[in-house]
């Protein structure tokens, strides 16, 4: 039995799901291991994640909660179900009862605090009944019909705990608050400690969580000298560039006593690429760049063989900004499960002796922890919901995650945080190329210099670092040439300013899915230098400038 109650939530209401994420994340005895918005996906995740309790809405897009409960019980009769009804509909309540739900709650009147109490109560009651049944089967004595039997003790009126006899003690942690549990065919008017069954529900909106940031570190060296005014972003850059050597994939490690997951790439010429995206300063568009680059790779098609259709690349985006990562929000994905869910399983295996061998996960083992962006097919490993959930994510856990992912995916992109913690340095070390994202602003360039000095001090291979200038416009004070010369880094590309990036992030979209613009072409150009899968030239849709001569010629 797990120390925590593992819960699967099946509900299509995005905001309700977000509220329950925060509620369960703050409760140490409960763990939300997965979410689903459809009946079919919920049944699949139930088989993969093995939850202890399922919260299911009675109204789903591709079915109903009653059918879900009935099918789930065929797979696992011991599952515990809490049904949700959107309104106080007695018909849905009765359907939930008949299907076998252990409890029913109304979303229109229940509070988040009451949900925690209901889940605890239902779980403890169902577990107590299961233990009682198992004990009675084991300890029931053989009855001799020739001997008189003792008279059973009667139940005491008004002192019943969900059908428990008077001489049975209340289980530890049994809530004192009233609740309702469907038993039989309707509402049962029993008593819980002298109070009638039935919650006095009052609506209570859940307050949003307050985020927090982290101050960036400064630099001892003065980078202000030698920076002329005015930025030059038009035309081909006059600064020297470097061509990338042919990428050599990393051979996966496999111990003798462990079956090695099979490496399955989309094409023979594409080797697994692990790319880290880093920036020492927040607010430079690093995560937006990571999201757009990952979606561009996921949409890319590469040829396989003559006569066969091209294939999509298998791409995974890992949100390694463990304190306040927001990749899932940028793609409008529910961040459950996430990297902390996988880390819990890894730590359990390590405690059971996994330290003695190289621990690797096969695709069928790590896929339950990944989210899927339906429009692109991109797989996402989300960051924890709360920073406290990242406390057990060590550098060893990060190594196992990256090694497992690169054995299956063609491209793994690691969106790291703006820090130099151990797990961030491990992510950079495990990557074949690290892109440092900067803007053409003095504070950002100053922080990039500090990052380079830190990495050089710990003898990091500096030839793995490349520069990408983001959000560049003619209003910038620093020129691209002087930034490259000052940082002494190989420049992958210059990404122009585009006001639609923020709107796309708010809407959960990716600009590379739409029309080609200067911004999306810059993203693909950088991606093509990392992994050559994009066309070298793409036609960009721009409006032709009207001129007086052309207007007169038309007439």
N, C-alpha and C positions, 0 to 999 in steps of 0.2 A: 504494500500500500504506500502511495506517495505521501510525503509529509504535507504537501499542498494539494488542494482540490483542483484538478486540471479540468478546465471548462472550455467547451467549444460553443461559440455563439453563431447562430444561423438567423440572420436578419438582414434585410436589404436597406434598412434605414441607416444612412451613413452617419448622421449626426448622433443618433442613439448609440451606434457602435462606438463612436469616438468618446462619448460620455462614459460608457462602460469600460473602455480601455483605461481611462484615468482612475475610475473607481477601483477596479481590480488591481491596478498597478500599485495602489497605496495600501492594499490589504495583504499582509504577509501570508495568510492562510489560503488565499485564492490565487490562481494563476490562469489567465486567459491565454490558452495555447494556440488558438486559431479562430478565424472568423470566416464566414461564408455568406453570400447574399442570394444563393439559390439552393433549391432542394438537392439537385444532382451533385453540385460541388460539395455541399455539406455532407452527403453520404460518403463521398470519396475521402474527404478529410477525416471523417469519423473513423474510417478503417485505417488510415495512415497514422493518425495522431493518438488514437486510443484514449479519449478523454474519460474522466470519471463522471462528468455531468454535462448535459447539453441544454442550453437555453435556445429554444426555437420559437419563431414567430408562427402563429397559426395561418398567416397569409403570406405566401411566397410567390415569386413571379412564375415559377414553373411547377407549382404544386401547392399543397397545403401542409400545415404542421401535423395534422392527424396522420396523413399518409407517411410523412417523414418518420414519425415516432413508430408507427407500425413496422415499416421496413427496417428501421434501425434496431428494433427489438428482435427481429429475426436474426440479425448478425450478432448482437450481444444482448441477451435478455437481462443482464445485470446493470445496464445503463440506467442512469437517473435523468429524468426529463423535467424541466421547468418550462411550461408553455407561456407564450406572451399573446395577449389579445390587444389590438390597437384601441378598442373601445370596450365599454362594459356590455359586450354582446353575449347574452345567455346561450345562444345557439353555439357560438364558438367555444364557450366554456364547456358545454356538454360534450362537444366533439373532442375536446382535449381530454376530458375525463374518460370517455369511452376508449380513446386510443391508448391510454395508459400513462398519462402525465402524472407525475407525483405532486405537482403544484401548478397553479395557474395565477398569473399576475396581470394586472391591467396597466399598460404603459401610460395611459392618460391620467392615472391617479397615484401610481406607486412612486416613491422617492428612491434615490440611489442608495441611501443608507438602509432602507428596508430590503432592497434587493440582496445586499450582503447577508442580512439576517435570514431571509428566505432561503438562500442557497445553503447557508450553513445548516439551518434547521432541517431542510429536506434531505441533505446529504447524511447528516447524523442519524436521522430517523430511518432512512432506507438502509444505512449500514448497520444500525442496531437491529433492525428486523432480520437482515441477512445473517448476522452473527447469531441471533437468537434461534433462527431456523436451523443453522448448522449445528449449534450446541444441542438443540433438542434431538436432532438425528443421532448425534454421537452418544449422548448421555441418557437416552430414554431406556429405562430398565425393562426387562422382560416381565410381563404381567402373568402371575400364576392365578388362574381362575379359581383355584381351591382355597385361596386365602382372601380375607376381606381387604378391600382397598381403602386408603384414607380418603376422607371427603375433601374435595378441592376447596381452597380458600375463595370466598366470593370477592367480587370487585366492590370497591367502596364508592358510593355515589358521590359525585362532585370532586373526586380526587383522581381523575384519569388523565394520563399523559399520553394522548394519542393511542388509547387502547392498552396501556400498560397496566399490570395488576398493582394492587395497593402496596405489596411488599417489595416491589422493584424500584430501585433508586433511580432518580433522574440522571440521565447520562451527563457526563462532564461537558460543560460548554453549551448545555441545552438552553436556548433563549427563553426569557421570561415573557417576551412580547407575544401577543396573539398573532395568529396567522391562519390562513385557510388552506386546507388540503382537500382535493377532490377524492372522496371515497364513496363508492356506490354510484348512485345516479344523479345526485344533486348536491346542494349545499348541506353539509352536515353541521348541525348546531351542537357541537360538543363544548368542552371547557378545557382551557389551558391555565391551570393555576387559579381557577375561579373566574376567568374572563372568557367571553364567547369567542369562537373562531371567526375571524374576519378582521382584516386590517383596517383601521380608520385612515384610509389613504388621503394624503393631501399633496397637491402638486408642489414640487420644489425644484426649480431649475438648478442644474449643476454649474457651479462657477468655473470659468475657464482657468487653466493653470497658467501661472506666470512664468515666463521663460527667463533665462539669464544669459549673459554673454561672458566673454573672457577678454581681458585687456591684452593687447599685443605688446610685445617687448620692443624696446628701442635698440639703438645701435650706437656704438662708441665712435665710429668713423663718420666724418661729415661727408655726405654724398651731394651736398648742394653745389659744390664747385664744378665748373666746367659744363653746366647745363644751360644752353642758349634758350631763349624764349621762342615759343612757336613750335608746333608739331608738324611733322611731315608724314602724311599717311598715304599719299597718292603715288601711283606708279610702282615699279619694281624697286625693292630696297637696295641701296648701294652698298650695304654692309655685307661681309662675307657670310655665306651659308654653308652648311655641311650636309652632305648626302648620307643617308642612313645605310649601314651595311645590311646584308640579307639577314633577317631575324632567324636565330637558332632557338628552337623550343627547348624547354627544360625537360629532361628525362625524368618521369615520376619515380619516386622511390617506393619499393615494395619489399617488406620483409619476407623471409622464407615461409613463415607460418601464417601469412595473411594473404588472402586473395586480392590481387591488384585490380582496381576498377579499370575498365577498358577505356582507352583514350579514343574518342570518336569525334574527329574534326569534320567540318563540312566539306573540305577538299584537301587533297594531298599537299597542295602548295601553301596552305594556311596552317601555320603552327600556332600553338597556344601563346597568346600575348597577354601578359599581366601588366597593366598600365596604372600607375598611381597618379592622382591629381592632388596637388597640394598648394596651399598658399599660406604664408605666415600672417596674413591679415584678413579679417572678416569683411564681408560686404563688397568683395571684388568680382562676384559672379562666378566663383569656383564651382559651386554645386550646379548652377545653371549650365555652365560649360560641360560639366560631367554628364548631366542628364541629356543634353543635346547630342554630345558625342556618342554616348551609348545608344541612343535611339537611332542615330544615323548608321551606326554599325549594324544594329538589329534589322534595319530596313534594307541594307545592302544585299545584293544578290550576286553570287559568284558562279562562274561556269563549272560544271562537273565533268562531263564527258560529251563527245559529239553525239548529237541526237537526243540528249537528255536535258530537261529543263534546269535552269539554274537553281541553286539552293540558297536559303537564308543562313546567315551566320548565327551560331549559338552564342549569345552575349549575356553576361551577367554584370549588373551594376551593384556594387557593395557600398553601402553607406557606412564608412568607417569614422564618420564624425559622431562618435559615441555619446557625446554630451548633449548636443542639440541638432543632430542631423535631421534634415527635412526633405530628403529625396522622395519618400513615399507621398508626402503632401504635394510636392510638385507634380507628381503623376496621378494624384487623386487615388491613392491606394491606402487601404487600411493597414497600419503598421503592425499587424498581428497575423502570423508569427513574425519574429524579427531575429536579429543576431543574438539577443540575449536568450531566446528560446533554444537556439542551437548550442550556445555556450553552456547552458545548464546540462544538456545531454552529454557534451564533451567532458565537462568536469565530473559528471557521474562515472563515465567510463575511465577517466584518469584515476579517480579514487579507487576503482576496482582493479587496478593493476595495469592500466593502459600506459603508464610511464615507461614500462619495460620494452615497449615496441612502438613502431611508427604507426600512429593512428590515422587512418584514412577513411573517408565516407564515400560510399558508392552513390551514384545518382538517385537511386530509389530511396536512399537513406537521407539525403540532404534536400531533396525536392520539396518535402512538406514544409520546410522552413523558408522557402522562397515565395515571393509574390510575382504575379504575372501581369504585365501591362498588355491588355488585350489588343490595342491598336497596333503595336509593333512586335509583340511576342517577346519583348525584353523581360528577363528575369531580374528581380530586385531582391536583395537582402537588406531589409530595412534596419535603421538604427533603433535602439531602445526607445520606448515611449518616455521614460524618465531617466535622467542621468544616473540615479542610484542603481538602476538595473545593469549598468555597465561596470560595476565594481568587480565582478567576477570574470570579466573578459580580460584575460592576461595575454601576454605575448605568445605563450604556447598555444592558447586557444586560437589566436589569429593565424598562426602558422598552419594549424590543422585545417582551418576553414579555407585558406588560400590554396593549400596543396590539394585539397579535395575538389575545389571548384575548377582549378586549372586542368585537372585530369579529364574533364568533360567538356567545358566550354571552349570555344575558339578564342574569345576575348573576354577578359575579366578586368573591369575598371574599378579601381578603389578610390572612392571620394573621401579623402582623409580630412581630419580636422586641422584647424590652424594652431597646432601645438607640436611639441617634440616629445610627447610621452612615449613610453616603451612600445605600446601597441602601434602607434603611428610610425615610429622608426622601423618596426618589423614590417609593416605594410610597404614602406618605401624600399626596404632592403629586398623583399620578396618579389618586387616588380622588376621587369626588364628595362622599363623606361619610366621616368618620373617627370611629369609636366608641372612646372611651377607657374601658377597663374598670377599675373600682376596687372595693374593698371598703369597708365602714364601719369601717375601722381607721385609727388616726392615722398609722402609718408609710406606708401606701399613699396616703392623701390627701396626705401631705407630698411623696411622689414625684410625684404627679400635678401638684401645684403647680410642682415643679421642671421638669416636662415642658412645662407651659404657658408658663413664663417662657422656656425655651429656644426654643420655637417662635415666641414673640412677638419674641424678639431677632433671629431670622433673617427676620422679616417674613412669617411664614406666615399665610395667611388663617384667622383664628381662628373665623370663622363656619361653617367646615366641621367643627368639632369638636363632638361630642356625648358625653354621659356615660351610662354604664350601670353601676349599682351591683349587684354580684354577691354571692351568698352572704350575704344580709342576714338577720339574725334579731333577736329581741328582746334577745339577750345583748350586742349590739354597744354600745360605749361612745358612739358618735357618732350623732346623729339624722340622718335623711335630709335634713331641711330645712336644717340647719346646714351639711352637706357641700355641698349645691347652692349655698347662699348664699356660702360661703367660696370655692368654685371658680369661681363665676359662669359656669356652663355650663348648657346646655339638657339636661335629664334625659329620656332616652328611656324609662326604666323601671327598676323594682327587681326583681331576680331573687332569689327566696327561697332559703334554704339547703335543700339536698336531698342527703341522704347517698347516694342511689343514683347520683349523677353519677360518683363515683369508681369504683363497681362497673361502671357502663356503660363507662367508659373502659378498664378492665382487660379487659372481655369483648369489646371492639371493637364496641360497640353505640351506638345513639343513642336517648335517651329520647323524642324526638319521634315515634318510630316506634310507641310504645306508647300506653297510656291517657293521657288528658288529666289533667294535674296542675297545681298552682299554678306549678311550675317551667316546664313546657312551654307553658302559656298565657302566661307572662311572656315567653318566647322569641318566640312568635308575635306577641304584642302589639308588641314592639320591631320585629320584622320587618315588620309591617304599616305602621308609621310610615315605614319606609325605602322599601318597595315595597308598595303596597296590593294584596296578593293573598290575604290571609287573611280569614276571616270575622271580623266585629267581636266576636262573642260565641260562645263554644264552651261546651258543657255539660261541666262538670268533675265527675268521679266522686269523691264524698266520702261517707264514712259518716255517716249521721244519728245524732245523739246520742240515746241512749235516756233516757227520763225516766219517773218513777214513774207519772205520770198516764196516759201512753199505755199503759204496761204493764197498768194496772188496767182501762182501757177495753177492751183486747183480750179480757180475761177476762169 
